[in-house]
Amino acid sequence: MTRRSLPQMGVMAPTDDAEPVTAPTDEPIDTDAPALSGAVRVFDPAMCCDTGVCGPTVDPSLLAAARDLRWLAARGVQVSRHNLGQEPLAFVHFAPVQQLLTERGVEALPATWVNDTLLTTGRHATRDELVAALGTSASA
């Protein structure tokens, strides 16, 4: 079983044959909050690093996306995030993102799938959108 680290997120992302894992987050976890389940796949445009959270100026939406994905992973959601500039094969191996890129080009990125259903294109999904798509209301 192979796993790869999601830099700056403290999350181990499972490959297709791996079991889901949870990860620490910088936010306290409400132990009374319901656990979430499902899978979230994020396909980002080419960025300088895996998350885009680097350099002298950081886009606040990238910080929010990284935080929200950590939050989901800490609650049992299988999270994977791929950067076109660093992981082009992830885009090749996931047919729905290939089709999206063929139809709309890289302007459609970032794109987010929840349980293999396309949720957002052209921007990162919000925490509330992700939780709603997973079928539970947010409690954080």
C-alpha positions in Angstrom: 0.0 0.0 0.0 1.5 3.3 -1.0 0.7 6.7 0.4 1.9 10.1 -0.6 2.0 13.1 1.6 0.0 16.2 0.9 2.5 18.9 1.7 1.6 21.6 4.2 -1.6 19.8 5.0 -0.3 17.1 7.3 -2.5 14.6 5.5 -1.6 11.3 4.0 -3.7 10.9 0.9 -4.6 7.3 0.0 -4.0 6.0 -3.4 -6.8 4.1 -5.1 -5.9 0.9 -3.3 -5.3 2.4 0.1 -7.7 2.7 3.0 -8.8 6.2 4.1 -6.9 7.9 6.8 -7.5 10.8 9.1 -5.2 13.6 9.8 -4.5 16.2 12.5 -5.8 19.7 11.9 -5.0 23.1 13.5 -8.6 23.5 14.6 -9.9 21.7 17.6 -12.1 18.7 16.7 -15.5 18.6 18.3 -15.8 15.1 19.5 -19.6 15.4 19.5 -19.6 16.4 15.9 -20.7 13.6 13.5 -18.0 11.9 11.6 -18.1 12.4 7.9 -17.5 9.9 5.2 -16.9 9.9 1.5 -14.2 11.1 -0.9 -13.2 14.5 -2.1 -10.9 15.0 -5.1 -9.5 18.4 -5.9 -7.7 19.1 -9.1 -5.8 22.4 -9.1 -4.2 24.3 -11.9 -0.4 24.3 -12.2 1.0 26.0 -9.1 4.5 26.5 -7.6 3.9 23.8 -5.0 1.3 21.2 -4.2 -1.1 23.5 -2.4 -0.1 27.0 -3.7 0.3 28.1 -0.1 3.9 29.4 -0.4 5.8 32.4 -1.6 5.6 36.0 -0.4 1.9 36.5 -1.2 -0.6 33.7 -0.7 -4.1 33.7 -2.2 -6.6 33.6 0.8 -8.8 31.1 -1.1 -5.8 28.7 -1.2 -5.4 29.0 2.5 -9.1 28.3 3.1 -9.0 25.3 0.7 -6.0 23.8 2.5 -7.7 24.4 5.9 -11.0 22.9 4.8 -9.5 19.8 3.3 -7.5 19.2 6.5 -10.7 19.7 8.5 -12.5 17.1 6.3 -9.6 14.6 6.5 -9.6 14.9 10.3 -13.3 13.9 10.3 -12.8 10.7 8.2 -13.2 12.0 4.7 -10.8 10.5 2.1 -9.1 13.6 0.6 -6.9 13.8 -2.4 -5.5 17.0 -4.0 -3.6 17.1 -7.3 -1.6 20.0 -8.9 -1.4 19.9 -12.7 2.1 21.2 -12.7 3.4 18.5 -10.3 1.1 15.5 -10.8 -0.1 15.5 -14.4 -0.6 11.7 -14.3 -3.3 12.1 -11.7 -5.2 14.2 -14.4 -4.6 11.5 -17.0 -5.8 8.7 -14.8 -9.1 10.3 -13.7 -11.4 10.4 -16.8 -13.8 13.0 -15.6 -11.1 15.6 -15.2 -9.8 14.7 -18.6 -13.2 15.3 -20.1 -13.6 18.6 -18.2 -10.2 19.9 -19.5 -11.1 18.8 -23.0 -14.4 20.7 -22.9 -13.5 23.8 -20.9 -9.7 24.0 -20.7 -7.6 24.8 -17.7 -9.9 27.7 -16.9 -12.2 25.0 -15.3 -9.5 24.4 -12.6 -9.6 24.1 -9.7 -12.3 21.5 -9.9 -13.7 19.5 -7.0 -15.4 16.1 -7.1 -17.3 14.7 -4.1 -18.0 11.0 -4.3 -17.2 11.1 -8.0 -19.8 13.9 -8.6 -18.5 17.2 -9.9 -19.2 19.9 -7.3 -17.3 23.1 -8.4 -15.2 24.3 -11.3 -13.1 27.5 -11.6 -12.8 27.9 -7.8 -12.4 25.9 -4.7 -15.5 24.6 -2.9 -16.3 26.1 0.4 -16.4 24.0 3.6 -20.2 24.3 3.7 -20.5 23.2 0.0 -18.2 20.2 0.7 -20.1 19.1 3.8 -23.5 19.5 2.1 -22.3 17.4 -0.8 -21.1 14.8 1.7 -24.6 14.7 3.1 -24.2 16.2 6.6 -24.5 19.7 7.9 -21.3 21.5 9.2 -20.9 21.8 12.9 -17.7 23.7 13.2 
